[in-house]
């Protein structure tokens, strides 16, 4: 759990809509992609896990075979 002292939990959005997260937050949530959830007057960022992080959560799936099949399907989509 991150301890946030007064003033450290405020971020500023720049002219391009970018928001900088503190190093402590980035270390706790190493994701590079986030789902943006908007609810009333709140904006929440939910980390999206990579395929590598999800590996092992589904039984009997080979990551190598999964990636190979994915690449073949993607290749087929681009040539159709």
Buried (B, 14 or more C-beta within 10 A) or exposed (E): EEEEEEEEEEEEEEEEEEEEEEEEBEEEBEBEEEEEEEEEEEEEBEBEEEEEEEEEEEEEEEEEEBEEEEEEEEEEEEEE
